Amino acid sequence: MRGSTMPDIGVRNEMVVLQAIRRTPAGISQTEIVRRSGLSRQAVSQITRRLIERGLVGTHGTRVSGRGKPSTILRIAPHAQLTVGVHLDPAHITVVIVDVLAQVVAKRSLGAPTELPQQDIAAIAEALTQMMDELRGQGWTAADGGDVVGALSGIGIAAPGGMDAAAGILLEPPWLPGWRHVALVEHLVEATGLPAVLDKDTNAALTAEVWAGAFPADETILYIYVGAGVGSAVAGGGVVHRGSTTQAGEIGHLPTGLDGPECQCGRRACLGLYTDASAILRSAQEQGLIPGDPTARVADALAEVVARGQAGQEQARELIARHGRALGEALRTLIGVHDPHRIIIGGPYWGLLENLALPELSERALRAGGGDHGVRITSSTLGDDVGAIGAASLFLERTLSPAGR
């Protein structure tokens, strides 16, 4: 068992108090924090005083509850700290700046990653400079009134696996041939002067959902990420389970049980054969639904297939429905494995596919015998930028949440 020093315990207790305040947007009293955290009234009083001095927490009037004097209400000061999120997606690079509540305050969308990582990293650093100038022009400052750059805490980076997240190195990320064995964290720290952390995009997306706190913290959440490929992540008790090498949730070769072709891995009907964006577009091109344009953006080509399906083109509808059936069969297995309270589906392409894919997905996933214990299937409310928001949430979790300790 790893020992804890008194400073470690003090920092963790501070994070526990900060989390209690952050998860109560309407405001919370010190008495309620004591009840939720299990800390002493004296400890909570000292911690809240420090958080107020640092500008992370502010007072917002009083509230009368029963007898006795009114209680001072505490709320997060969301703009006290800013964090950068970088999502390295095969289709594009997204850079965001978020506040303490992971609300986006600035954003840049760059082109697809090239085979020249240093060039792309320089573009990310330049985008960050431009966004800071933009915030400066809008009157943003640091909590102490100084230049807004003083509010920047660090950078979270989300990318496809595989990677050595602890070392900050991309190893063999799929669909990014130029980014193999790239020390991404080291290079981005050099380019920006900010500390940085790295994780898989699926883990980052689920971290964003957990940080948003839109569901009870003790729920088990299964997140399905629909992008160039499909991946998954699981959280329990507010903690994302990453596995021994951060590779948990790789489900592209999960057998679906459908009557399908043989995969290059040697099995038949693997999930990725139906759900990878490239597989959908390849089938669409073979059926003459879209032209075989190698310069077309994946999102644009996928949107064209979806539009044809929504217009009643049966072949196009079937391609997207097949995506839903395959993912539903995979979920049927994953529900039995993880027994989640809730399944959240998101990612950059899910918004396009949802209307045509979700009915088949839900029907297959919740079939009798599939482990259905009242599990709820919902779509993410964080939109197409969930990867970048999740990347920033990785750093927020590391620095402001007890889950990061």
Contacts in CASP RR format, 6 or more apart in sequence:
PFRMAT RR
TARGET T0000
AUTHOR 0000-0000-0000
METHOD contacts of the structure
MODEL  1
MRGSTMPDIGVRNEMVVLQAIRRTPAGISQTEIVRRSGLSRQAVSQITRR
LIERGLVGTHGTRVSGRGKPSTILRIAPHAQLTVGVHLDPAHITVVIVDV
LAQVVAKRSLGAPTELPQQDIAAIAEALTQMMDELRGQGWTAADGGDVVG
ALSGIGIAAPGGMDAAAGILLEPPWLPGWRHVALVEHLVEATGLPAVLDK
DTNAALTAEVWAGAFPADETILYIYVGAGVGSAVAGGGVVHRGSTTQAGE
IGHLPTGLDGPECQCGRRACLGLYTDASAILRSAQEQGLIPGDPTARVAD
ALAEVVARGQAGQEQARELIARHGRALGEALRTLIGVHDPHRIIIGGPYW
GLLENLALPELSERALRAGGGDHGVRITSSTLGDDVGAIGAASLFLERTL
SPAGR
4 12 0 8 1.000
8 405 0 8 1.000
11 405 0 8 1.000
12 402 0 8 1.000
12 405 0 8 1.000
13 37 0 8 1.000
13 39 0 8 1.000
13 43 0 8 1.000
13 47 0 8 1.000
14 47 0 8 1.000
14 50 0 8 1.000
14 51 0 8 1.000
15 400 0 8 1.000
15 401 0 8 1.000
15 402 0 8 1.000
15 404 0 8 1.000
15 405 0 8 1.000
16 37 0 8 1.000
16 39 0 8 1.000
16 402 0 8 1.000
17 33 0 8 1.000
17 37 0 8 1.000
17 39 0 8 1.000
17 44 0 8 1.000
17 47 0 8 1.000
17 48 0 8 1.000
17 51 0 8 1.000
18 51 0 8 1.000
18 56 0 8 1.000
18 57 0 8 1.000
18 76 0 8 1.000
18 400 0 8 1.000
18 401 0 8 1.000
19 400 0 8 1.000
19 401 0 8 1.000
19 402 0 8 1.000
20 28 0 8 1.000
20 32 0 8 1.000
20 33 0 8 1.000
20 36 0 8 1.000
20 37 0 8 1.000
21 27 0 8 1.000
21 28 0 8 1.000
21 33 0 8 1.000
21 48 0 8 1.000
21 51 0 8 1.000
21 57 0 8 1.000
21 74 0 8 1.000
21 75 0 8 1.000
21 76 0 8 1.000
22 76 0 8 1.000
22 100 0 8 1.000
22 101 0 8 1.000
22 400 0 8 1.000
23 213 0 8 1.000
23 217 0 8 1.000
24 32 0 8 1.000
24 75 0 8 1.000
25 75 0 8 1.000
25 76 0 8 1.000
27 60 0 8 1.000
27 73 0 8 1.000
27 74 0 8 1.000
27 75 0 8 1.000
28 73 0 8 1.000
28 74 0 8 1.000
28 75 0 8 1.000
29 63 0 8 1.000
29 65 0 8 1.000
29 71 0 8 1.000
29 72 0 8 1.000
29 73 0 8 1.000
29 74 0 8 1.000
30 41 0 8 1.000
30 44 0 8 1.000
30 45 0 8 1.000
30 48 0 8 1.000
30 71 0 8 1.000
30 72 0 8 1.000
30 74 0 8 1.000
31 41 0 8 1.000
31 71 0 8 1.000
33 39 0 8 1.000
33 44 0 8 1.000
33 48 0 8 1.000
33 74 0 8 1.000
34 40 0 8 1.000
34 41 0 8 1.000
34 44 0 8 1.000
37 44 0 8 1.000
39 47 0 8 1.000
48 57 0 8 1.000
48 74 0 8 1.000
51 57 0 8 1.000
52 58 0 8 1.000
52 59 0 8 1.000
52 74 0 8 1.000
54 80 0 8 1.000
54 143 0 8 1.000
55 77 0 8 1.000
55 80 0 8 1.000
55 143 0 8 1.000
56 76 0 8 1.000
56 77 0 8 1.000
56 80 0 8 1.000
56 81 0 8 1.000
56 100 0 8 1.000
56 143 0 8 1.000
57 74 0 8 1.000
57 75 0 8 1.000
57 76 0 8 1.000
57 77 0 8 1.000
58 74 0 8 1.000
58 75 0 8 1.000
58 76 0 8 1.000
58 77 0 8 1.000
59 72 0 8 1.000
59 73 0 8 1.000
59 74 0 8 1.000
59 75 0 8 1.000
60 73 0 8 1.000
60 74 0 8 1.000
60 75 0 8 1.000
61 72 0 8 1.000
61 73 0 8 1.000
62 70 0 8 1.000
62 71 0 8 1.000
62 72 0 8 1.000
62 73 0 8 1.000
63 70 0 8 1.000
63 71 0 8 1.000
63 73 0 8 1.000
64 70 0 8 1.000
64 71 0 8 1.000
65 71 0 8 1.000
76 100 0 8 1.000
76 101 0 8 1.000
77 100 0 8 1.000
77 143 0 8 1.000
78 99 0 8 1.000
78 100 0 8 1.000
78 101 0 8 1.000
78 103 0 8 1.000
79 99 0 8 1.000
79 100 0 8 1.000
79 105 0 8 1.000
79 140 0 8 1.000
79 143 0 8 1.000
79 151 0 8 1.000
80 100 0 8 1.000
80 143 0 8 1.000
80 151 0 8 1.000
81 99 0 8 1.000
81 100 0 8 1.000
81 143 0 8 1.000
81 151 0 8 1.000
81 153 0 8 1.000
81 400 0 8 1.000
82 97 0 8 1.000
82 98 0 8 1.000
82 99 0 8 1.000
82 105 0 8 1.000
82 135 0 8 1.000
82 148 0 8 1.000
82 151 0 8 1.000
82 152 0 8 1.000
82 153 0 8 1.000
83 97 0 8 1.000
83 98 0 8 1.000
83 99 0 8 1.000
83 152 0 8 1.000
83 153 0 8 1.000
83 154 0 8 1.000
83 155 0 8 1.000
83 156 0 8 1.000
83 392 0 8 1.000
83 395 0 8 1.000
83 396 0 8 1.000
84 95 0 8 1.000
84 96 0 8 1.000
84 97 0 8 1.000
84 128 0 8 1.000
84 152 0 8 1.000
84 154 0 8 1.000
84 155 0 8 1.000
84 156 0 8 1.000
84 192 0 8 1.000
84 194 0 8 1.000
84 392 0 8 1.000
84 395 0 8 1.000
85 95 0 8 1.000
85 96 0 8 1.000
85 97 0 8 1.000
85 98 0 8 1.000
85 155 0 8 1.000
85 156 0 8 1.000
85 157 0 8 1.000
85 158 0 8 1.000
85 388 0 8 1.000
85 389 0 8 1.000
85 390 0 8 1.000
85 391 0 8 1.000
85 392 0 8 1.000
85 395 0 8 1.000
86 93 0 8 1.000
86 94 0 8 1.000
86 95 0 8 1.000
86 124 0 8 1.000
86 155 0 8 1.000
86 156 0 8 1.000
86 157 0 8 1.000
86 158 0 8 1.000
86 188 0 8 1.000
86 388 0 8 1.000
86 391 0 8 1.000
87 93 0 8 1.000
87 94 0 8 1.000
87 95 0 8 1.000
87 157 0 8 1.000
87 158 0 8 1.000
87 159 0 8 1.000
87 201 0 8 1.000
87 204 0 8 1.000
87 385 0 8 1.000
87 387 0 8 1.000
87 388 0 8 1.000
87 390 0 8 1.000
87 391 0 8 1.000
88 113 0 8 1.000
88 157 0 8 1.000
88 158 0 8 1.000
88 159 0 8 1.000
88 160 0 8 1.000
88 173 0 8 1.000
88 176 0 8 1.000
88 179 0 8 1.000
88 184 0 8 1.000
88 201 0 8 1.000
89 113 0 8 1.000
89 160 0 8 1.000
89 201 0 8 1.000
89 227 0 8 1.000
89 228 0 8 1.000
89 348 0 8 1.000
89 387 0 8 1.000
90 112 0 8 1.000
90 113 0 8 1.000
90 160 0 8 1.000
90 174 0 8 1.000
90 175 0 8 1.000
90 176 0 8 1.000
90 228 0 8 1.000
90 298 0 8 1.000
91 112 0 8 1.000
91 228 0 8 1.000
91 297 0 8 1.000
91 298 0 8 1.000
91 299 0 8 1.000
91 348 0 8 1.000
92 109 0 8 1.000
92 110 0 8 1.000
92 111 0 8 1.000
92 112 0 8 1.000
93 109 0 8 1.000
93 110 0 8 1.000
93 111 0 8 1.000
93 112 0 8 1.000
93 113 0 8 1.000
93 120 0 8 1.000
93 123 0 8 1.000
93 124 0 8 1.000
94 107 0 8 1.000
94 108 0 8 1.000
94 109 0 8 1.000
94 110 0 8 1.000
94 385 0 8 1.000
94 387 0 8 1.000
94 388 0 8 1.000
95 107 0 8 1.000
95 108 0 8 1.000
95 109 0 8 1.000
95 110 0 8 1.000
95 124 0 8 1.000
95 127 0 8 1.000
95 128 0 8 1.000
95 131 0 8 1.000
95 388 0 8 1.000
96 104 0 8 1.000
96 106 0 8 1.000
96 107 0 8 1.000
96 108 0 8 1.000
96 385 0 8 1.000
96 388 0 8 1.000
96 389 0 8 1.000
96 391 0 8 1.000
96 392 0 8 1.000
97 104 0 8 1.000
97 105 0 8 1.000
97 106 0 8 1.000
97 107 0 8 1.000
97 128 0 8 1.000
97 131 0 8 1.000
97 132 0 8 1.000
97 135 0 8 1.000
97 152 0 8 1.000
97 392 0 8 1.000
98 104 0 8 1.000
98 105 0 8 1.000
98 389 0 8 1.000
98 392 0 8 1.000
98 393 0 8 1.000
98 396 0 8 1.000
99 105 0 8 1.000
100 396 0 8 1.000
100 400 0 8 1.000
102 208 0 8 1.000
102 211 0 8 1.000
102 212 0 8 1.000
102 389 0 8 1.000
102 390 0 8 1.000
102 392 0 8 1.000
102 393 0 8 1.000
102 396 0 8 1.000
104 385 0 8 1.000
104 389 0 8 1.000
105 135 0 8 1.000
105 140 0 8 1.000
106 131 0 8 1.000
106 132 0 8 1.000
106 134 0 8 1.000
106 135 0 8 1.000
107 131 0 8 1.000
107 385 0 8 1.000
107 388 0 8 1.000
108 127 0 8 1.000
108 130 0 8 1.000
108 131 0 8 1.000
110 120 0 8 1.000
110 123 0 8 1.000
110 124 0 8 1.000
110 127 0 8 1.000
113 120 0 8 1.000
113 176 0 8 1.000
113 178 0 8 1.000
113 179 0 8 1.000
114 120 0 8 1.000
114 178 0 8 1.000
115 177 0 8 1.000
115 178 0 8 1.000
116 178 0 8 1.000
117 178 0 8 1.000
117 179 0 8 1.000
117 182 0 8 1.000
117 184 0 8 1.000
117 187 0 8 1.000
118 187 0 8 1.000
121 184 0 8 1.000
121 187 0 8 1.000
121 188 0 8 1.000
121 191 0 8 1.000
122 191 0 8 1.000
124 188 0 8 1.000
124 191 0 8 1.000
124 192 0 8 1.000
125 188 0 8 1.000
125 191 0 8 1.000
125 192 0 8 1.000
128 192 0 8 1.000
132 148 0 8 1.000
132 149 0 8 1.000
132 152 0 8 1.000
135 148 0 8 1.000
136 147 0 8 1.000
136 148 0 8 1.000
139 148 0 8 1.000
140 148 0 8 1.000
140 151 0 8 1.000
141 147 0 8 1.000
141 148 0 8 1.000
141 151 0 8 1.000
142 148 0 8 1.000
142 149 0 8 1.000
142 150 0 8 1.000
142 151 0 8 1.000
143 151 0 8 1.000
152 194 0 8 1.000
153 194 0 8 1.000
153 395 0 8 1.000
153 399 0 8 1.000
154 194 0 8 1.000
154 195 0 8 1.000
154 196 0 8 1.000
154 395 0 8 1.000
155 188 0 8 1.000
155 192 0 8 1.000
155 194 0 8 1.000
155 195 0 8 1.000
155 196 0 8 1.000
155 197 0 8 1.000
155 391 0 8 1.000
155 392 0 8 1.000
155 395 0 8 1.000
156 196 0 8 1.000
156 197 0 8 1.000
156 198 0 8 1.000
156 199 0 8 1.000
156 204 0 8 1.000
156 391 0 8 1.000
156 392 0 8 1.000
156 394 0 8 1.000
156 395 0 8 1.000
157 184 0 8 1.000
157 185 0 8 1.000
157 188 0 8 1.000
157 196 0 8 1.000
157 197 0 8 1.000
157 198 0 8 1.000
157 199 0 8 1.000
157 391 0 8 1.000
157 394 0 8 1.000
158 198 0 8 1.000
158 199 0 8 1.000
158 200 0 8 1.000
158 201 0 8 1.000
158 203 0 8 1.000
158 204 0 8 1.000
158 205 0 8 1.000
158 387 0 8 1.000
158 388 0 8 1.000
158 390 0 8 1.000
158 391 0 8 1.000
158 394 0 8 1.000
159 170 0 8 1.000
159 173 0 8 1.000
159 176 0 8 1.000
159 179 0 8 1.000
159 184 0 8 1.000
159 198 0 8 1.000
159 200 0 8 1.000
159 201 0 8 1.000
160 173 0 8 1.000
160 174 0 8 1.000
160 175 0 8 1.000
160 176 0 8 1.000
160 200 0 8 1.000
160 201 0 8 1.000
160 228 0 8 1.000
161 170 0 8 1.000
161 171 0 8 1.000
161 172 0 8 1.000
161 173 0 8 1.000
161 174 0 8 1.000
161 200 0 8 1.000
161 201 0 8 1.000
161 246 0 8 1.000
161 247 0 8 1.000
161 250 0 8 1.000
162 170 0 8 1.000
162 171 0 8 1.000
162 172 0 8 1.000
162 173 0 8 1.000
162 174 0 8 1.000
162 200 0 8 1.000
162 246 0 8 1.000
162 247 0 8 1.000
163 169 0 8 1.000
163 170 0 8 1.000
163 171 0 8 1.000
163 173 0 8 1.000
163 198 0 8 1.000
163 200 0 8 1.000
163 246 0 8 1.000
164 171 0 8 1.000
164 245 0 8 1.000
164 246 0 8 1.000
165 197 0 8 1.000
165 198 0 8 1.000
165 199 0 8 1.000
165 200 0 8 1.000
165 242 0 8 1.000
165 246 0 8 1.000
166 246 0 8 1.000
167 183 0 8 1.000
167 185 0 8 1.000
168 183 0 8 1.000
168 184 0 8 1.000
168 185 0 8 1.000
168 186 0 8 1.000
168 197 0 8 1.000
168 198 0 8 1.000
169 181 0 8 1.000
169 182 0 8 1.000
169 183 0 8 1.000
169 184 0 8 1.000
169 185 0 8 1.000
169 198 0 8 1.000
170 176 0 8 1.000
170 179 0 8 1.000
170 180 0 8 1.000
170 181 0 8 1.000
170 182 0 8 1.000
170 184 0 8 1.000
170 198 0 8 1.000
171 180 0 8 1.000
171 181 0 8 1.000
172 180 0 8 1.000
173 179 0 8 1.000
173 180 0 8 1.000
174 228 0 8 1.000
174 229 0 8 1.000
175 228 0 8 1.000
184 198 0 8 1.000
185 196 0 8 1.000
185 197 0 8 1.000
185 198 0 8 1.000
188 194 0 8 1.000
188 196 0 8 1.000
189 195 0 8 1.000
189 196 0 8 1.000
195 395 0 8 1.000
196 395 0 8 1.000
197 394 0 8 1.000
197 395 0 8 1.000
197 398 0 8 1.000
199 207 0 8 1.000
199 242 0 8 1.000
199 246 0 8 1.000
199 391 0 8 1.000
199 394 0 8 1.000
200 233 0 8 1.000
200 242 0 8 1.000
200 246 0 8 1.000
200 247 0 8 1.000
201 225 0 8 1.000
201 387 0 8 1.000
201 391 0 8 1.000
202 223 0 8 1.000
202 225 0 8 1.000
202 231 0 8 1.000
202 232 0 8 1.000
202 233 0 8 1.000
202 249 0 8 1.000
203 233 0 8 1.000
203 240 0 8 1.000
203 242 0 8 1.000
203 246 0 8 1.000
203 394 0 8 1.000
204 387 0 8 1.000
204 390 0 8 1.000
204 391 0 8 1.000
204 393 0 8 1.000
204 394 0 8 1.000
205 223 0 8 1.000
205 225 0 8 1.000
205 233 0 8 1.000
205 346 0 8 1.000
205 347 0 8 1.000
205 380 0 8 1.000
205 382 0 8 1.000
205 386 0 8 1.000
205 387 0 8 1.000
205 390 0 8 1.000
206 221 0 8 1.000
206 223 0 8 1.000
206 233 0 8 1.000
206 234 0 8 1.000
206 235 0 8 1.000
206 240 0 8 1.000
206 344 0 8 1.000
207 240 0 8 1.000
207 390 0 8 1.000
207 393 0 8 1.000
207 394 0 8 1.000
207 397 0 8 1.000
208 382 0 8 1.000
208 386 0 8 1.000
208 387 0 8 1.000
208 389 0 8 1.000
208 390 0 8 1.000
208 392 0 8 1.000
208 393 0 8 1.000
209 215 0 8 1.000
209 221 0 8 1.000
209 223 0 8 1.000
209 235 0 8 1.000
209 344 0 8 1.000
209 380 0 8 1.000
209 382 0 8 1.000
210 217 0 8 1.000
210 221 0 8 1.000
210 235 0 8 1.000
210 238 0 8 1.000
210 240 0 8 1.000
210 393 0 8 1.000
210 397 0 8 1.000
210 403 0 8 1.000
211 390 0 8 1.000
211 393 0 8 1.000
211 396 0 8 1.000
211 397 0 8 1.000
211 401 0 8 1.000
212 381 0 8 1.000
212 382 0 8 1.000
214 381 0 8 1.000
215 221 0 8 1.000
215 341 0 8 1.000
215 342 0 8 1.000
216 341 0 8 1.000
217 237 0 8 1.000
217 238 0 8 1.000
218 236 0 8 1.000
218 237 0 8 1.000
218 238 0 8 1.000
219 236 0 8 1.000
219 237 0 8 1.000
219 340 0 8 1.000
219 341 0 8 1.000
219 342 0 8 1.000
220 234 0 8 1.000
220 235 0 8 1.000
220 236 0 8 1.000
220 237 0 8 1.000
220 338 0 8 1.000
220 339 0 8 1.000
220 340 0 8 1.000
220 341 0 8 1.000
220 342 0 8 1.000
221 234 0 8 1.000
221 235 0 8 1.000
221 236 0 8 1.000
221 340 0 8 1.000
221 341 0 8 1.000
221 342 0 8 1.000
221 343 0 8 1.000
221 344 0 8 1.000
222 232 0 8 1.000
222 233 0 8 1.000
222 234 0 8 1.000
222 331 0 8 1.000
222 334 0 8 1.000
222 335 0 8 1.000
222 338 0 8 1.000
222 340 0 8 1.000
222 342 0 8 1.000
222 343 0 8 1.000
222 344 0 8 1.000
223 232 0 8 1.000
223 233 0 8 1.000
223 234 0 8 1.000
223 235 0 8 1.000
223 343 0 8 1.000
223 344 0 8 1.000
223 345 0 8 1.000
223 346 0 8 1.000
224 230 0 8 1.000
224 231 0 8 1.000
224 232 0 8 1.000
224 327 0 8 1.000
224 331 0 8 1.000
224 343 0 8 1.000
224 344 0 8 1.000
224 345 0 8 1.000
224 346 0 8 1.000
225 231 0 8 1.000
225 232 0 8 1.000
225 233 0 8 1.000
225 346 0 8 1.000
225 347 0 8 1.000
226 275 0 8 1.000
226 327 0 8 1.000
226 345 0 8 1.000
226 346 0 8 1.000
226 347 0 8 1.000
226 348 0 8 1.000
226 349 0 8 1.000
226 350 0 8 1.000
226 353 0 8 1.000
227 277 0 8 1.000
227 347 0 8 1.000
227 348 0 8 1.000
227 349 0 8 1.000
227 350 0 8 1.000
228 276 0 8 1.000
228 277 0 8 1.000
228 278 0 8 1.000
228 298 0 8 1.000
229 252 0 8 1.000
229 272 0 8 1.000
229 275 0 8 1.000
229 276 0 8 1.000
229 277 0 8 1.000
230 251 0 8 1.000
230 252 0 8 1.000
230 271 0 8 1.000
230 272 0 8 1.000
230 275 0 8 1.000
230 276 0 8 1.000
230 327 0 8 1.000
230 330 0 8 1.000
231 249 0 8 1.000
231 250 0 8 1.000
231 251 0 8 1.000
231 252 0 8 1.000
232 249 0 8 1.000
232 251 0 8 1.000
232 334 0 8 1.000
233 240 0 8 1.000
233 241 0 8 1.000
233 248 0 8 1.000
233 249 0 8 1.000
234 240 0 8 1.000
234 241 0 8 1.000
234 248 0 8 1.000
234 249 0 8 1.000
234 338 0 8 1.000
234 340 0 8 1.000
235 241 0 8 1.000
238 403 0 8 1.000
239 403 0 8 1.000
240 403 0 8 1.000
241 248 0 8 1.000
242 248 0 8 1.000
251 271 0 8 1.000
251 330 0 8 1.000
251 334 0 8 1.000
252 270 0 8 1.000
252 271 0 8 1.000
252 272 0 8 1.000
252 275 0 8 1.000
252 276 0 8 1.000
253 263 0 8 1.000
253 265 0 8 1.000
253 267 0 8 1.000
253 270 0 8 1.000
253 271 0 8 1.000
253 272 0 8 1.000
254 270 0 8 1.000
254 271 0 8 1.000
254 330 0 8 1.000
254 333 0 8 1.000
254 334 0 8 1.000
255 267 0 8 1.000
255 268 0 8 1.000
255 269 0 8 1.000
255 270 0 8 1.000
255 271 0 8 1.000
256 269 0 8 1.000
256 270 0 8 1.000
256 271 0 8 1.000
256 274 0 8 1.000
256 325 0 8 1.000
256 326 0 8 1.000
256 329 0 8 1.000
256 330 0 8 1.000
257 268 0 8 1.000
257 269 0 8 1.000
257 329 0 8 1.000
258 269 0 8 1.000
258 274 0 8 1.000
258 325 0 8 1.000
258 326 0 8 1.000
258 329 0 8 1.000
259 269 0 8 1.000
260 268 0 8 1.000
260 269 0 8 1.000
260 273 0 8 1.000
261 268 0 8 1.000
261 269 0 8 1.000
261 273 0 8 1.000
262 268 0 8 1.000
263 269 0 8 1.000
263 270 0 8 1.000
263 272 0 8 1.000
263 273 0 8 1.000
269 326 0 8 1.000
271 326 0 8 1.000
271 327 0 8 1.000
271 330 0 8 1.000
272 279 0 8 1.000
272 326 0 8 1.000
273 279 0 8 1.000
273 326 0 8 1.000
274 280 0 8 1.000
274 322 0 8 1.000
274 323 0 8 1.000
274 324 0 8 1.000
274 325 0 8 1.000
274 326 0 8 1.000
274 327 0 8 1.000
275 323 0 8 1.000
275 324 0 8 1.000
275 326 0 8 1.000
275 327 0 8 1.000
277 298 0 8 1.000
277 302 0 8 1.000
277 349 0 8 1.000
278 298 0 8 1.000
280 302 0 8 1.000
280 305 0 8 1.000
280 319 0 8 1.000
280 320 0 8 1.000
280 323 0 8 1.000
281 290 0 8 1.000
281 298 0 8 1.000
281 301 0 8 1.000
281 302 0 8 1.000
281 305 0 8 1.000
283 319 0 8 1.000
284 290 0 8 1.000
284 301 0 8 1.000
284 305 0 8 1.000
284 316 0 8 1.000
284 319 0 8 1.000
285 291 0 8 1.000
285 292 0 8 1.000
287 315 0 8 1.000
287 319 0 8 1.000
289 304 0 8 1.000
289 305 0 8 1.000
289 308 0 8 1.000
289 313 0 8 1.000
289 315 0 8 1.000
289 316 0 8 1.000
289 319 0 8 1.000
290 296 0 8 1.000
290 301 0 8 1.000
290 304 0 8 1.000
290 305 0 8 1.000
293 301 0 8 1.000
298 349 0 8 1.000
299 348 0 8 1.000
299 349 0 8 1.000
299 352 0 8 1.000
302 349 0 8 1.000
302 352 0 8 1.000
302 353 0 8 1.000
303 352 0 8 1.000
305 316 0 8 1.000
305 319 0 8 1.000
305 320 0 8 1.000
306 316 0 8 1.000
306 320 0 8 1.000
306 352 0 8 1.000
306 353 0 8 1.000
306 356 0 8 1.000
308 316 0 8 1.000
309 316 0 8 1.000
309 317 0 8 1.000
309 320 0 8 1.000
309 356 0 8 1.000
310 355 0 8 1.000
310 356 0 8 1.000
317 356 0 8 1.000
320 353 0 8 1.000
320 356 0 8 1.000
320 357 0 8 1.000
321 356 0 8 1.000
321 357 0 8 1.000
321 359 0 8 1.000
321 360 0 8 1.000
322 360 0 8 1.000
323 353 0 8 1.000
323 357 0 8 1.000
324 353 0 8 1.000
324 357 0 8 1.000
324 358 0 8 1.000
324 360 0 8 1.000
324 361 0 8 1.000
324 364 0 8 1.000
325 360 0 8 1.000
325 361 0 8 1.000
325 364 0 8 1.000
327 357 0 8 1.000
327 361 0 8 1.000
327 364 0 8 1.000
327 365 0 8 1.000
328 360 0 8 1.000
328 361 0 8 1.000
328 362 0 8 1.000
328 363 0 8 1.000
328 364 0 8 1.000
328 365 0 8 1.000
329 364 0 8 1.000
329 365 0 8 1.000
331 343 0 8 1.000
331 361 0 8 1.000
331 364 0 8 1.000
331 365 0 8 1.000
331 377 0 8 1.000
332 364 0 8 1.000
332 365 0 8 1.000
332 366 0 8 1.000
332 367 0 8 1.000
332 369 0 8 1.000
332 370 0 8 1.000
332 371 0 8 1.000
333 370 0 8 1.000
335 343 0 8 1.000
335 365 0 8 1.000
335 370 0 8 1.000
335 371 0 8 1.000
335 372 0 8 1.000
335 373 0 8 1.000
335 375 0 8 1.000
336 370 0 8 1.000
336 371 0 8 1.000
339 371 0 8 1.000
339 373 0 8 1.000
340 375 0 8 1.000
341 375 0 8 1.000
341 376 0 8 1.000
342 375 0 8 1.000
342 376 0 8 1.000
342 377 0 8 1.000
342 378 0 8 1.000
343 365 0 8 1.000
343 375 0 8 1.000
343 376 0 8 1.000
343 377 0 8 1.000
343 378 0 8 1.000
344 378 0 8 1.000
344 379 0 8 1.000
344 380 0 8 1.000
345 354 0 8 1.000
345 358 0 8 1.000
345 361 0 8 1.000
345 377 0 8 1.000
345 378 0 8 1.000
345 379 0 8 1.000
345 380 0 8 1.000
346 379 0 8 1.000
346 380 0 8 1.000
346 382 0 8 1.000
346 383 0 8 1.000
346 386 0 8 1.000
347 380 0 8 1.000
347 383 0 8 1.000
347 384 0 8 1.000
347 386 0 8 1.000
347 387 0 8 1.000
348 384 0 8 1.000
348 386 0 8 1.000
348 387 0 8 1.000
350 379 0 8 1.000
350 380 0 8 1.000
351 379 0 8 1.000
351 383 0 8 1.000
351 384 0 8 1.000
354 379 0 8 1.000
358 377 0 8 1.000
358 379 0 8 1.000
361 377 0 8 1.000
362 377 0 8 1.000
365 372 0 8 1.000
365 377 0 8 1.000
366 372 0 8 1.000
366 375 0 8 1.000
366 377 0 8 1.000
380 386 0 8 1.000
382 389 0 8 1.000
382 390 0 8 1.000
397 403 0 8 1.000
397 404 0 8 1.000
398 404 0 8 1.000
END
